[in-house]
Amino acid sequence: MSDGWFTPIRAYCERGDAGFWAEPLNAASNAAFLVAAFLAFRLVGSGARRDPAGMALAGLVAIVGIGSFLFHTLAVRWAMLADVIPIALFIYAYFFLALRRLLGLSIASAILATLGFAAFSAGLEPALDALAGQSVDRLSNGSIAYAPAILALIGVAAGLLMPQTCSLGPARRRAGLSLLAIAAMFALSLTFRTLDAALCPSLPIGTHFLWHGLNAAVLYGLIATAWRFKAEGDDRCPAP
């Protein structure tokens, strides 16, 4: 492995040196992901309503917490990848599940839509950079990469809340409203992530640890919403 994988990275306000515990709040707050993973696994992994997809997502949440802990303690390039890759996997896996389970798309349609979403996510930042004439990633403290996830949550919620030819099923309505609330919480958590560097001169501990806590709640809420929708069943329009 090249030396580049071990290049030190100082990405957050709390880190003042290269020490293992230089980001105590950022490191310790990753316990929130482990708690969220445990609660989610307990919710979806037992009884007649056992949900294998939800269990897999809960496992990813635990991996997110471990990867983030590694990055906020070791703070080198390979640990950064251990942080961001599990998050990306969760985003795309949940998007696919939402299209299949919540919106009822076919496997082929859900795969194509997920690939399109991945392409949009990859192309958004370069497009914004070109429009702004500067690095949007730097301006947003790296948070722009998560903007497509918020848009996806709002889009799926809108699809669930869109009236059908008959009355809107209560299960669809509950899931749609839940996703909107989660999107709002995600936007708040992303705000704390973005403000971390800007507030550093007046708040040396930064705000990144708040991103961890709120984001853990977001991930749990997403899993719970998908599980509840499956457990309740979507109230389809009755056949004529």
C-alpha positions as CSV (number, residue, x, y, z in Angstrom):
1,M,0.0,0.0,0.0
2,S,1.4,3.4,-1.0
3,D,2.3,6.1,1.5
4,G,-0.6,8.1,0.1
5,W,-3.1,5.8,2.0
6,F,-1.5,6.9,5.3
7,T,-1.4,10.7,4.5
8,P,-2.8,12.5,7.6
9,I,-6.0,14.4,7.1
10,R,-7.3,17.3,9.2
11,A,-10.9,17.6,8.0
12,Y,-12.7,18.8,11.2
13,C,-12.4,21.6,13.7
14,E,-11.9,19.5,16.8
15,R,-8.7,17.9,15.5
16,G,-5.7,20.0,16.7
17,D,-2.9,17.4,16.1
18,A,-2.3,13.9,14.7
19,G,-3.1,12.1,18.0
20,F,-5.5,9.1,18.1
21,W,-7.8,10.9,20.6
22,A,-7.4,14.4,19.0
23,E,-11.2,14.3,18.1
24,P,-12.7,13.0,21.4
25,L,-16.3,14.2,20.7
26,N,-16.2,13.2,17.0
27,A,-14.9,9.8,17.9
28,A,-17.1,9.0,20.9
29,S,-20.3,10.3,19.1
30,N,-20.0,7.4,16.7
31,A,-21.5,5.2,19.4
32,A,-24.8,6.7,18.3
33,F,-24.5,4.6,15.1
34,L,-23.9,1.5,17.1
35,V,-27.0,2.2,19.3
36,A,-29.0,2.9,16.2
37,A,-27.9,-0.3,14.6
38,F,-28.7,-2.3,17.7
39,L,-32.2,-0.8,18.0
40,A,-32.9,-1.2,14.3
41,F,-31.7,-4.9,14.4
42,R,-33.9,-5.5,17.4
43,L,-36.9,-4.0,15.6
44,V,-36.6,-5.8,12.3
45,G,-34.7,-9.0,13.2
46,S,-37.2,-10.9,15.3
47,G,-40.6,-12.4,15.3
48,A,-43.0,-13.0,12.4
49,R,-42.2,-9.5,11.0
50,R,-38.5,-10.4,10.5
51,D,-37.1,-8.3,7.7
52,P,-33.8,-9.5,6.0
53,A,-33.4,-6.2,4.1
54,G,-33.8,-4.2,7.2
55,M,-31.3,-6.4,9.0
56,A,-28.8,-5.9,6.3
57,L,-29.3,-2.1,6.5
58,A,-28.9,-2.3,10.3
59,G,-25.6,-4.1,9.7
60,L,-24.5,-1.3,7.4
61,V,-25.3,1.3,10.1
62,A,-23.0,-0.5,12.5
63,I,-20.2,-0.5,9.8
64,V,-20.8,3.2,9.2
65,G,-20.1,3.8,12.9
66,I,-17.0,1.7,12.9
67,G,-15.7,3.4,9.7
68,S,-16.4,6.8,11.1
69,F,-14.7,6.0,14.4
70,L,-11.6,4.9,12.5
71,F,-11.5,8.1,10.5
72,H,-11.9,10.4,13.5
73,T,-9.2,8.6,15.4
74,L,-6.6,7.6,12.8
75,A,-7.4,10.5,10.4
76,V,-5.6,9.0,7.3
77,R,-6.8,8.5,3.8
78,W,-7.7,4.8,4.0
79,A,-9.7,5.5,7.1
80,M,-11.6,8.2,5.3
81,L,-12.6,5.7,2.7
82,A,-13.7,3.3,5.5
83,D,-15.9,6.2,6.6
84,V,-17.5,7.4,3.3
85,I,-17.9,4.1,1.4
86,P,-20.4,2.4,3.9
87,I,-22.4,5.6,4.0
88,A,-22.7,5.6,0.2
89,L,-23.6,1.9,0.2
90,F,-26.4,2.6,2.7
91,I,-27.7,5.5,0.6
92,Y,-27.9,3.5,-2.7
93,A,-29.2,0.4,-1.0
94,Y,-32.0,2.3,0.8
95,F,-32.9,4.1,-2.4
96,F,-33.3,0.8,-4.2
97,L,-35.3,-0.6,-1.3
98,A,-37.6,2.5,-1.2
99,L,-38.3,2.2,-4.9
100,R,-39.1,-1.5,-4.6
101,R,-41.0,-1.6,-1.3
102,L,-42.5,1.8,-0.9
103,L,-43.2,2.8,-4.5
104,G,-43.7,-0.7,-5.9
105,L,-41.3,-0.4,-8.9
106,S,-40.1,-3.5,-10.7
107,I,-36.6,-4.8,-10.1
108,A,-35.4,-3.6,-13.5
109,S,-37.0,-0.2,-13.0
110,A,-35.5,0.2,-9.5
111,I,-32.0,-0.8,-10.7
112,L,-32.2,1.7,-13.6
113,A,-33.4,4.4,-11.3
114,T,-30.7,3.7,-8.7
115,L,-28.0,3.8,-11.4
116,G,-29.5,7.1,-12.6
117,F,-29.5,8.4,-9.1
118,A,-25.8,7.4,-8.7
119,A,-24.9,9.1,-11.9
120,F,-26.8,12.3,-10.8
121,S,-25.0,12.2,-7.4
122,A,-21.6,11.9,-9.1
123,G,-22.3,14.7,-11.6
124,L,-23.9,17.2,-9.3
125,E,-20.7,18.5,-7.7
126,P,-18.8,19.1,-10.9
127,A,-21.8,20.8,-12.4
128,L,-22.2,23.1,-9.4
129,D,-18.4,23.8,-9.5
130,A,-18.7,24.9,-13.1
131,L,-21.7,27.1,-12.4
132,A,-20.1,28.7,-9.3
133,G,-16.6,28.9,-10.7
134,Q,-15.2,27.5,-7.5
135,S,-15.2,24.4,-5.4
136,V,-18.7,23.9,-3.9
137,D,-17.3,21.0,-1.9
138,R,-14.9,23.4,-0.1
139,L,-17.7,25.9,0.4
140,S,-20.0,23.3,1.9
141,N,-17.2,21.6,4.0
142,G,-17.8,18.4,2.0
143,S,-21.5,18.4,2.7
144,I,-22.7,18.9,-0.9
145,A,-22.1,15.1,-1.6
146,Y,-25.1,14.4,0.7
147,A,-27.5,16.8,-1.0
148,P,-28.8,14.2,-3.5
149,A,-29.8,12.0,-0.6
150,I,-32.1,14.7,0.7
151,L,-33.6,15.2,-2.7
152,A,-34.1,11.5,-3.1
153,L,-36.0,11.3,0.3
154,I,-38.2,14.2,-0.8
155,G,-38.8,12.6,-4.1
156,V,-39.8,9.2,-2.7
157,A,-42.0,11.0,-0.1
158,A,-43.8,12.9,-2.9
159,G,-44.4,9.7,-4.7
160,L,-46.0,8.2,-1.6
161,L,-48.2,11.2,-0.9
162,M,-49.3,11.6,-4.5
163,P,-53.1,10.7,-4.7
164,Q,-54.0,7.6,-6.6
165,T,-57.2,7.1,-8.5
166,C,-58.8,6.2,-5.2
167,S,-58.1,7.5,-1.7
168,L,-54.5,7.6,-0.5
169,G,-53.7,4.5,1.6
170,P,-52.9,5.3,5.2
171,A,-49.7,3.2,5.1
172,R,-48.5,5.2,2.1
173,R,-49.4,8.5,3.8
174,R,-47.6,7.6,7.1
175,A,-44.5,6.5,5.2
176,G,-44.5,9.6,3.1
177,L,-44.8,11.9,6.1
178,S,-42.2,10.0,7.9
179,L,-39.7,10.4,5.1
180,L,-40.4,14.1,4.9
181,A,-39.7,14.4,8.7
182,I,-36.5,12.4,8.3
183,A,-35.4,14.6,5.4
184,A,-35.9,17.6,7.6
185,M,-33.8,16.0,10.3
186,F,-31.1,15.0,7.8
187,A,-31.0,18.6,6.5
188,L,-30.5,19.8,10.1
189,S,-27.7,17.3,10.7
190,L,-26.1,18.3,7.4
191,T,-26.2,21.9,8.5
192,F,-24.2,21.1,11.6
193,R,-21.7,19.2,9.4
194,T,-21.4,22.2,7.1
195,L,-20.9,24.8,9.9
196,D,-18.2,22.8,11.6
197,A,-15.3,24.7,9.9
198,A,-17.0,28.1,9.9
199,L,-17.7,28.0,13.6
200,C,-14.2,26.7,14.5
201,P,-12.7,30.1,15.6
202,S,-15.5,30.6,18.2
203,L,-16.4,27.0,18.9
204,P,-13.2,24.9,19.1
205,I,-15.0,21.6,19.6
206,G,-16.9,22.1,16.3
207,T,-20.3,20.8,15.5
208,H,-19.5,17.6,13.6
209,F,-20.4,15.4,16.5
210,L,-24.0,16.7,16.2
211,W,-24.0,15.4,12.7
212,H,-23.2,12.0,14.0
213,G,-26.0,12.0,16.6
214,L,-28.7,13.3,14.3
215,N,-27.5,11.2,11.4
216,A,-27.7,8.0,13.5
217,A,-31.3,8.9,14.2
218,V,-31.9,9.5,10.5
219,L,-30.6,6.0,9.6
220,Y,-32.7,4.3,12.3
221,G,-35.8,6.3,11.1
222,L,-35.3,5.2,7.6
223,I,-35.0,1.5,8.5
224,A,-38.0,1.7,10.8
225,T,-40.1,3.4,8.1
226,A,-39.4,0.7,5.6
227,W,-40.1,-2.0,8.1
228,R,-43.3,-0.5,9.3
229,F,-44.6,-0.1,5.8
230,K,-43.9,-3.7,5.1
231,A,-45.5,-4.8,8.4
232,E,-48.6,-2.7,7.9
233,G,-49.0,-3.4,4.2
234,D,-49.8,-0.7,1.7
235,D,-53.5,-0.1,1.4
236,R,-54.0,-0.7,-2.3
237,C,-56.9,0.6,-4.2
238,P,-59.6,-2.0,-4.3
239,A,-60.3,-3.8,-7.6
240,P,-63.4,-2.6,-9.4
